[in-house]
Amino acid sequence: MKYTAIVEGMHCNGCANSVKAAIRQVDGVQKVDVNLESKEAVIVSKSELSEDNIREALADTTFTVESVNS
């Protein structure tokens, strides 16, 4: 399954790497690509994810999920 999350609060490559690392910790996530310019995190998962799963992954960071599309 493929999801695209709009993530606010990223300002540099370090931010993008932090978002990527946090989302990778979600069960089932196989791949995460983050585009700093478009504020998108494209997530590939072997199982279904909810928007809450992705929001929770970033709960302990300074980044927020604005929306998730599948």
C-alpha positions, 0 to 999 in steps of 0.5 A, a space after each residue: 500500500 502506498 500513502 502520501 503524507 503532507 508534513 509541516 515543520 521541515 526546514 532542512 535535510 536533517 528534518 527530512 531525515 528525522 521524519 523518514 526515521 520516525 515513520 520507518 518505525 511504524 510496523 509494516 512500513 517498508 520504504 519512506 521517501 521524503 521530499 523537503 520541497 513539496 513537504 511530502 512523505 511517500 510511504 510504502 507499507 506491506 499492511 494498511 496504515 491509518 492516518 493516526 499511525 503516521 501522526 503517532 510516529 511523529 508525535 514526539 517530534 516537532 513535525 505535524 502531519 497535515 493530511 494523508 492520502 492513499 
